[in-house]
C-alpha cells in the first residue's frame, strides 16, 4: 500500500538558480490563500487561487478551467518567493499536510492532485441532509 501523502514524500525541488524561474503551486483550499514574504523593498504578497470560484461560475462542469487540475487550483509563482516562504512557514499546517504543494510541471501537479483527491481540508461544503435539515420544496412550511 502506498504511503500517505505528506511534504516529506515529495522529491526536493532544486533551489532557485535565477530570479526568473517559476514553480507551480497547487492549492486544495477552496478560497485560496495569500502568502507573504518580507523582501528587500517590504512585504511581497502572492495570492494562490482557490477552486471554489471555478465551481461557482461553472456549476454544470461544461468545461474545465485551465488552471484547475483534479480539483486543485494551480498558480505560477517565482521560485525565489516560494523558497523564501517555505523556509519561514515549513510548519504551517496546510503546507505540512499537503494542501499547498510545489510541482515542477503540470503533469507532476496532476499526479499529486490525483493521489490526494480524497484529502479533506475541513472547508468542504456541508450537505444539509447529513445534519437533519429537510429540503424545502414549497412554501407550505413557511410561517404565514
Backbone as a chain_set.jsonl record, in Angstrom:
{"seq": "XXXXXXXXXXXXXXXXXXXXXXXXXXXXXXXXXXXXXXXXXXXXXXXXXXXXXXXXXXXXXXXXXXXXXXXXXXXXXXXXXXXXXXXXXXXXXXXXXXXXXXXXXXXXXXXXXXXXXXXXXXXXXXXXXXXXXXXXXXXXXXXX", "coords": {"N": [[0.851, -1.184, 0.0], [0.47, 2.241, -0.722], [2.344, 4.902, 0.744], [0.925, 7.418, 2.883], [0.253, 10.716, 1.624], [2.506, 13.358, 2.191], [4.459, 16.323, 2.804], [7.07, 15.471, 3.148], [7.304, 13.223, 1.567], [7.595, 14.163, -0.985], [9.783, 14.702, -3.769], [12.685, 16.712, -3.378], [12.556, 20.066, -4.401], [14.752, 21.727, -6.579], [16.847, 24.397, -5.443], [16.32, 27.813, -6.316], [17.979, 29.03, -9.174], [18.011, 31.271, -10.717], [16.424, 34.491, -10.814], [14.186, 34.577, -12.457], [12.969, 32.09, -12.606], [10.201, 29.882, -12.298], [7.697, 28.195, -10.345], [5.142, 25.755, -10.04], [2.401, 26.057, -7.978], [0.241, 24.11, -6.184], [-3.034, 24.169, -4.844], [-5.369, 23.146, -2.505], [-7.241, 24.429, -1.017], [-10.428, 25.927, -0.83], [-10.918, 28.734, -1.111], [-8.479, 29.687, -1.75], [-5.333, 31.224, -0.817], [-3.452, 33.795, 0.757], [-0.096, 34.447, 0.449], [2.746, 35.709, 2.112], [5.89, 37.3, 2.008], [8.685, 38.764, 3.487], [10.518, 41.132, 1.816], [13.336, 42.805, 0.213], [12.342, 45.292, -0.444], [10.193, 45.605, 1.195], [7.103, 43.959, 2.253], [6.129, 41.22, 0.184], [3.457, 39.97, -1.667], [1.58, 37.124, -2.645], [-1.2, 35.678, -4.145], [-2.601, 32.618, -3.897], [-4.612, 30.775, -6.037], [-7.942, 29.62, -5.439], [-10.184, 26.779, -5.588], [-12.95, 27.169, -5.416], [-14.138, 29.365, -6.764], [-14.106, 28.602, -9.453], [-15.909, 26.494, -9.483], [-18.267, 27.78, -8.733], [-18.765, 29.512, -10.893], [-19.123, 27.692, -12.853], [-21.256, 25.664, -12.713], [-22.424, 23.469, -14.091], [-20.264, 22.095, -15.016], [-19.318, 22.201, -17.685], [-16.988, 22.787, -18.922], [-13.483, 22.555, -18.244], [-11.645, 24.487, -16.091], [-8.623, 26.03, -17.106], [-6.543, 26.223, -15.218], [-7.164, 24.48, -13.202], [-6.794, 21.449, -11.784], [-7.796, 18.244, -11.353], [-9.412, 19.114, -9.25], [-7.681, 20.752, -7.794], [-6.354, 24.007, -7.558], [-4.036, 25.754, -9.613], [-1.195, 27.839, -9.446], [1.211, 29.945, -10.818], [4.33, 30.77, -9.501], [7.109, 32.741, -8.491], [10.136, 31.034, -8.072], [12.016, 31.883, -6.231], [10.457, 33.372, -4.436], [8.788, 31.302, -3.488], [10.671, 29.548, -2.281], [11.592, 31.21, -0.215], [9.212, 31.612, 1.225], [8.559, 28.977, 2.055], [10.781, 28.401, 3.666], [10.259, 29.97, 5.886], [7.751, 29.128, 6.713], [7.494, 26.352, 7.035], [6.269, 24.696, 8.895], [3.611, 25.3, 8.772], [0.32, 24.298, 8.89], [-1.515, 23.684, 6.588], [0.425, 23.515, 4.533], [2.188, 21.571, 5.55], [0.494, 19.341, 5.634], [0.021, 18.929, 2.975], [-1.877, 20.377, 1.548], [-1.156, 22.625, 0.285], [1.201, 22.741, -2.174], [4.281, 22.282, -4.023], [5.102, 21.931, -7.473], [7.052, 20.669, -10.159], [6.218, 20.697, -12.781], [3.212, 20.762, -14.838], [2.219, 18.138, -15.233], [3.331, 16.753, -13.068], [2.05, 18.102, -10.996], [-0.566, 17.316, -11.541], [-0.343, 14.599, -10.976], [0.139, 14.649, -8.179], [-2.246, 15.888, -7.351], [-4.114, 13.966, -8.172], [-3.352, 11.758, -6.602], [-4.028, 12.716, -4.095], [-6.714, 13.358, -4.1], [-8.856, 12.631, -2.48], [-8.345, 13.84, -0.103], [-9.328, 15.7, 2.715], [-9.981, 19.057, 3.505], [-11.355, 20.295, 5.482], [-12.822, 22.426, 4.86], [-14.823, 21.916, 3.117], [-18.004, 22.005, 1.377], [-20.96, 21.659, 3.3], [-23.407, 19.035, 3.549], [-26.715, 19.497, 3.802], [-28.642, 17.481, 4.452], [-27.198, 15.629, 5.907], [-27.143, 16.713, 8.382], [-29.643, 16.629, 9.404], [-31.377, 18.481, 8.271], [-34.221, 19.276, 6.568], [-35.222, 19.35, 3.125], [-36.65, 22.19, 1.568], [-39.295, 22.237, -0.348], [-41.515, 23.613, -1.177], [-43.606, 26.444, -0.339], [-45.2, 25.762, 1.785], [-44.369, 25.135, 4.372], [-43.537, 27.467, 5.477], [-43.891, 30.187, 7.797], [-46.959, 32.005, 8.048]], "CA": [[0.0, 0.0, 0.0], [1.253, 3.475, -0.834], [2.479, 5.714, 1.938], [0.084, 8.61, 2.781], [0.948, 11.892, 1.105], [2.898, 14.495, 3.01], [5.518, 17.081, 2.151], [8.335, 14.739, 3.226], [7.333, 12.238, 0.495], [7.872, 14.806, -2.263], [11.19, 14.947, -4.067], [13.055, 18.094, -3.104], [12.671, 20.962, -5.543], [16.053, 22.392, -6.533], [16.81, 25.813, -5.085], [16.287, 28.686, -7.492], [19.263, 29.468, -9.702], [17.846, 32.601, -11.298], [15.231, 35.154, -10.305], [13.039, 34.442, -13.346], [12.422, 30.735, -12.582], [8.9, 29.784, -11.643], [7.274, 26.886, -9.87], [3.688, 25.645, -9.982], [1.915, 25.785, -6.626], [-1.103, 23.554, -6.134], [-3.748, 24.564, -3.624], [-6.638, 22.453, -2.317], [-8.128, 25.27, -0.227], [-11.435, 26.442, -1.758], [-10.812, 30.172, -1.337], [-7.085, 30.059, -1.972], [-4.669, 31.772, 0.364], [-2.482, 34.86, 0.483], [1.219, 34.177, 1.024], [3.527, 36.935, 2.251], [7.315, 37.16, 2.312], [9.364, 40.056, 3.653], [11.574, 41.299, 0.831], [14.201, 43.975, 0.376], [11.529, 46.501, -0.618], [8.992, 45.47, 2.006], [6.426, 42.674, 2.074], [5.665, 40.811, -1.14], [2.28, 39.116, -1.494], [1.104, 36.303, -3.76], [-2.469, 35.03, -3.819], [-2.81, 31.328, -4.546], [-6.008, 30.627, -6.448], [-8.724, 28.554, -4.828], [-11.038, 26.119, -6.579], [-14.367, 27.48, -5.232], [-14.621, 30.292, -7.786], [-14.334, 27.872, -10.697], [-17.129, 25.71, -9.362], [-19.414, 28.676, -8.692], [-19.014, 30.03, -12.232], [-19.236, 26.587, -13.793], [-21.951, 24.616, -11.966], [-22.711, 22.289, -14.905], [-18.978, 21.491, -15.359], [-19.27, 22.034, -19.131], [-15.595, 22.901, -19.33], [-12.556, 22.507, -17.12], [-10.807, 25.689, -16.056], [-7.267, 25.618, -17.472], [-5.636, 26.13, -14.083], [-7.787, 23.634, -12.194], [-6.411, 20.082, -12.119], [-8.345, 17.258, -10.413], [-9.929, 19.841, -8.099], [-6.687, 21.639, -7.185], [-6.012, 25.186, -8.356], [-2.607, 25.914, -9.842], [-0.737, 29.214, -9.586], [2.647, 30.073, -11.103], [4.96, 31.637, -8.509], [8.566, 32.805, -8.571], [10.737, 30.027, -7.192], [12.654, 32.602, -5.116], [9.39, 33.664, -3.473], [8.362, 30.047, -2.87], [11.741, 29.08, -1.388], [11.595, 32.076, 0.966], [8.001, 31.358, 2.004], [8.673, 27.652, 2.683], [11.78, 28.446, 4.734], [9.664, 30.621, 7.065], [6.455, 28.553, 7.079], [7.502, 24.907, 6.79], [5.398, 24.016, 9.852], [2.242, 25.75, 8.565], [-0.431, 23.052, 8.741], [-1.916, 23.339, 5.216], [1.613, 23.112, 3.77], [2.692, 20.329, 6.126], [-0.421, 18.248, 5.294], [-0.045, 18.761, 1.529], [-2.955, 21.144, 0.932], [-0.413, 23.567, -0.551], [2.387, 21.981, -2.567], [5.004, 22.743, -5.208], [5.294, 20.939, -8.526], [7.994, 21.153, -11.163], [5.485, 20.923, -14.023], [1.774, 20.496, -14.748], [1.988, 16.694, -15.092], [3.665, 16.396, -11.685], [0.952, 18.642, -10.183], [-1.727, 16.451, -11.77], [-0.091, 13.373, -10.22], [-0.091, 14.915, -6.748], [-3.676, 16.145, -7.174], [-4.806, 12.685, -8.313], [-3.041, 10.936, -5.426], [-4.588, 13.303, -2.872], [-8.038, 13.937, -4.382], [-9.79, 12.329, -1.389], [-7.93, 14.588, 1.092], [-10.292, 16.68, 3.207], [-9.362, 20.252, 4.068], [-12.189, 20.806, 6.56], [-13.533, 23.593, 4.331], [-15.748, 21.466, 2.088], [-19.404, 22.361, 1.596], [-21.688, 20.651, 4.065], [-24.628, 18.516, 2.94], [-27.722, 19.729, 4.849], [-29.318, 16.242, 4.861], [-26.363, 14.949, 6.905], [-27.341, 17.374, 9.675], [-31.063, 16.567, 9.746], [-32.111, 19.613, 7.721], [-35.071, 18.816, 5.471], [-35.307, 20.252, 1.978], [-37.875, 22.964, 1.473], [-39.694, 22.127, -1.75], [-42.55, 24.602, -1.476], [-43.75, 27.449, 0.718], [-46.205, 25.33, 2.769], [-43.783, 25.063, 5.707], [-43.167, 28.815, 5.936], [-44.922, 30.858, 8.601], [-47.813, 32.909, 7.254]], "C": [[0.892, 1.241, 0.0], [1.253, 4.228, 0.488], [1.61, 6.958, 1.808], [0.912, 9.82, 2.341], [1.312, 12.842, 2.238], [4.088, 15.153, 2.331], [6.843, 16.33, 2.159], [8.459, 13.706, 2.11], [7.69, 12.843, -0.857], [9.367, 14.888, -2.51], [11.494, 16.427, -3.853], [13.177, 18.887, -4.394], [14.043, 21.621, -5.462], [15.89, 23.861, -6.18], [16.905, 26.653, -6.352], [17.695, 29.113, -7.895], [19.183, 30.88, -10.251], [16.515, 33.176, -10.842], [14.002, 34.918, -11.179], [12.472, 33.026, -13.389], [11.1, 30.74, -11.835], [8.636, 28.347, -11.234], [5.745, 26.914, -9.845], [3.299, 25.28, -8.557], [0.481, 25.292, -6.725], [-1.743, 23.896, -4.804], [-5.1, 23.857, -3.59], [-7.655, 23.305, -1.56], [-9.136, 25.96, -1.146], [-11.311, 27.937, -2.06], [-9.395, 30.627, -1.62], [-6.482, 30.595, -0.684], [-3.662, 32.822, -0.075], [-1.184, 34.542, 1.208], [2.013, 35.476, 1.041], [4.957, 36.598, 2.643], [7.888, 38.562, 2.456], [10.522, 40.118, 2.666], [12.406, 42.53, 1.114], [13.411, 45.273, 0.319], [10.259, 46.466, 0.213], [8.311, 44.145, 1.719], [5.984, 42.448, 0.622], [4.549, 39.802, -0.926], [1.977, 38.371, -2.789], [-0.208, 35.673, -3.296], [-2.564, 33.735, -4.615], [-4.296, 31.191, -4.842], [-6.652, 29.483, -5.681], [-9.654, 27.951, -5.863], [-12.504, 26.507, -6.475], [-14.899, 28.398, -6.328], [-14.913, 29.58, -9.093], [-15.637, 27.094, -10.625], [-18.357, 26.611, -9.346], [-19.765, 29.184, -10.089], [-19.334, 28.929, -13.227], [-20.008, 25.427, -13.155], [-22.251, 23.362, -12.781], [-21.442, 21.564, -15.334], [-18.87, 21.231, -16.872], [-17.857, 22.191, -19.676], [-14.737, 22.845, -18.077], [-11.696, 23.762, -17.183], [-9.362, 25.276, -16.305], [-6.299, 25.519, -16.298], [-6.276, 25.412, -12.898], [-7.535, 22.192, -12.61], [-6.9, 19.155, -11.02], [-8.798, 17.947, -9.122], [-8.944, 20.756, -7.403], [-6.423, 22.82, -8.119], [-4.502, 25.298, -8.458], [-2.283, 27.381, -10.063], [0.76, 29.187, -9.845], [3.23, 31.12, -10.16], [6.471, 31.633, -8.756], [9.159, 31.789, -7.604], [11.486, 30.683, -6.032], [11.633, 32.896, -4.021], [9.002, 32.388, -2.731], [9.404, 29.527, -1.89], [11.762, 29.895, -0.091], [10.377, 31.792, 1.845], [8.107, 30.022, 2.742], [9.675, 27.684, 3.826], [11.221, 29.067, 6.014], [8.426, 29.903, 7.583], [6.39, 27.039, 6.897], [6.617, 24.127, 7.753], [3.941, 24.436, 9.74], [1.389, 24.544, 8.163], [-0.914, 22.753, 7.321], [-0.733, 22.932, 4.329], [2.102, 21.739, 4.239], [1.828, 19.133, 5.731], [-0.58, 18.061, 3.785], [-1.204, 19.466, 0.855], [-2.402, 22.254, 0.038], [0.887, 22.847, -0.883], [3.008, 22.577, -3.827], [5.139, 21.588, -6.19], [6.202, 21.524, -9.592], [7.327, 21.395, -12.507], [4.025, 20.5, -13.83], [1.474, 18.997, -14.571], [2.273, 16.222, -13.67], [2.557, 16.887, -10.744], [-0.294, 17.766, -10.328], [-1.568, 15.138, -11.01], [-0.347, 13.547, -8.733], [-1.583, 15.103, -6.495], [-4.478, 14.848, -7.256], [-4.589, 11.813, -7.084], [-3.733, 11.43, -4.169], [-6.006, 13.821, -3.056], [-9.064, 13.657, -3.288], [-9.436, 13.091, -0.1], [-8.986, 15.641, 1.451], [-9.547, 17.849, 3.83], [-10.105, 20.74, 5.304], [-12.994, 22.015, 6.114], [-14.512, 23.204, 3.225], [-17.168, 21.93, 2.416], [-20.081, 21.261, 2.405], [-22.93, 20.229, 3.279], [-25.711, 18.617, 4.002], [-28.401, 18.46, 5.34], [-28.517, 15.506, 5.932], [-26.541, 15.531, 8.304], [-28.815, 17.43, 10.063], [-31.873, 17.736, 9.243], [-32.9, 19.124, 6.513], [-35.074, 19.849, 4.351], [-36.652, 20.946, 1.983], [-38.262, 23.004, 0.003], [-40.772, 23.115, -2.133], [-42.662, 25.55, -0.292], [-44.707, 27.021, 1.817], [-45.663, 25.279, 4.197], [-43.421, 26.43, 6.277], [-44.267, 29.402, 6.787], [-45.703, 31.855, 7.729], [-47.903, 34.248, 7.875]], "O": [[1.938, 1.269, 0.649], [0.284, 4.19, 1.246], [1.546, 7.527, 0.718], [2.1, 9.929, 2.645], [0.506, 13.091, 3.135], [4.657, 14.6, 1.39], [7.663, 16.53, 1.263], [9.572, 13.339, 1.731], [8.051, 12.115, -1.782], [10.14, 15.114, -1.579], [10.654, 17.286, -4.119], [13.812, 18.449, -5.354], [14.459, 22.036, -4.38], [14.911, 24.496, -6.571], [17.507, 26.235, -7.34], [18.5, 29.507, -7.051], [20.176, 31.606, -10.251], [15.587, 32.433, -10.522], [12.878, 35.045, -10.693], [11.548, 32.783, -14.166], [10.903, 31.49, -10.879], [9.274, 27.414, -11.721], [5.136, 27.966, -9.651], [3.806, 24.308, -7.997], [-0.385, 25.969, -7.278], [-1.081, 23.91, -3.766], [-5.884, 23.958, -4.534], [-8.824, 22.928, -1.475], [-8.733, 26.531, -2.159], [-11.583, 28.352, -3.187], [-9.136, 31.826, -1.72], [-7.05, 30.44, 0.397], [-3.091, 32.732, -1.162], [-1.167, 34.384, 2.428], [1.956, 36.255, 0.09], [5.205, 35.736, 3.486], [7.608, 39.442, 1.642], [11.403, 39.259, 2.679], [12.213, 43.212, 2.12], [13.778, 46.25, 0.971], [9.335, 47.236, -0.049], [8.868, 43.297, 1.022], [5.53, 43.367, -0.061], [4.672, 38.891, -0.108], [2.103, 38.921, -3.883], [-0.3, 35.189, -2.168], [-2.601, 33.749, -5.845], [-5.134, 31.463, -3.984], [-5.995, 28.506, -5.323], [-9.888, 28.554, -6.91], [-13.262, 26.191, -7.392], [-16.03, 28.209, -6.777], [-15.878, 29.923, -9.777], [-16.385, 27.041, -11.601], [-19.394, 26.238, -9.895], [-20.944, 29.276, -10.432], [-19.776, 29.215, -14.34], [-19.478, 24.32, -13.06], [-22.326, 22.276, -12.206], [-21.532, 20.508, -15.961], [-18.392, 20.176, -17.291], [-17.576, 21.759, -20.794], [-15.23, 23.068, -16.972], [-11.092, 24.058, -18.213], [-8.917, 24.263, -15.766], [-5.315, 24.785, -16.386], [-5.968, 25.7, -11.742], [-8.002, 21.755, -13.661], [-6.464, 19.269, -9.875], [-8.588, 17.42, -8.029], [-9.338, 21.482, -6.49], [-6.285, 22.642, -9.33], [-3.777, 24.98, -7.515], [-2.999, 28.085, -10.775], [1.496, 28.476, -9.16], [2.693, 32.22, -10.034], [7.033, 30.624, -9.182], [8.734, 31.695, -6.453], [11.581, 30.095, -4.954], [11.902, 32.699, -2.836], [8.897, 32.381, -1.504], [9.059, 29.108, -0.785], [11.929, 29.34, 0.996], [10.494, 31.738, 3.069], [7.78, 29.943, 3.926], [9.445, 27.054, 4.859], [11.664, 28.724, 7.11], [8.076, 30.041, 8.755], [5.315, 26.503, 6.629], [6.248, 22.992, 7.453], [3.11, 23.982, 10.527], [1.711, 23.849, 7.199], [-0.732, 21.621, 6.873], [-0.891, 22.08, 3.455], [2.391, 20.86, 3.427], [2.346, 18.037, 5.516], [-1.251, 17.123, 3.356], [-1.494, 19.183, -0.308], [-3.092, 22.755, -0.849], [1.597, 22.394, 0.015], [2.348, 23.28, -4.592], [5.27, 20.428, -5.799], [6.138, 22.716, -9.896], [7.809, 22.207, -13.297], [3.657, 19.952, -12.791], [0.56, 18.639, -13.828], [1.544, 15.39, -13.13], [2.171, 16.182, -9.812], [-0.992, 17.506, -9.348], [-2.538, 14.616, -10.462], [-0.973, 12.698, -8.1], [-2.128, 14.548, -5.541], [-5.421, 14.655, -6.489], [-5.53, 11.199, -6.58], [-4.0, 10.64, -3.263], [-6.468, 14.638, -2.259], [-10.052, 14.383, -3.181], [-10.161, 12.99, 0.889], [-9.468, 16.375, 0.588], [-8.598, 17.658, 4.591], [-9.557, 21.512, 6.091], [-13.763, 22.573, 6.897], [-14.98, 24.064, 2.479], [-17.494, 22.21, 3.569], [-19.804, 20.077, 2.213], [-23.436, 20.982, 2.447], [-25.652, 17.906, 5.006], [-28.714, 18.358, 6.526], [-29.1, 14.829, 6.779], [-26.141, 14.918, 9.293], [-29.195, 18.193, 10.951], [-32.972, 17.971, 9.745], [-32.324, 18.62, 5.55], [-34.948, 21.051, 4.587], [-37.667, 20.359, 2.358], [-37.643, 23.708, -0.794], [-40.926, 23.427, -3.314], [-41.883, 25.455, 0.656], [-45.011, 27.819, 2.703], [-46.442, 25.374, 5.146], [-43.039, 26.533, 7.443], [-45.447, 29.154, 6.54], [-45.16, 32.456, 6.801], [-48.577, 35.131, 7.344]]}, "num_chains": 1, "name": "protein.A"}
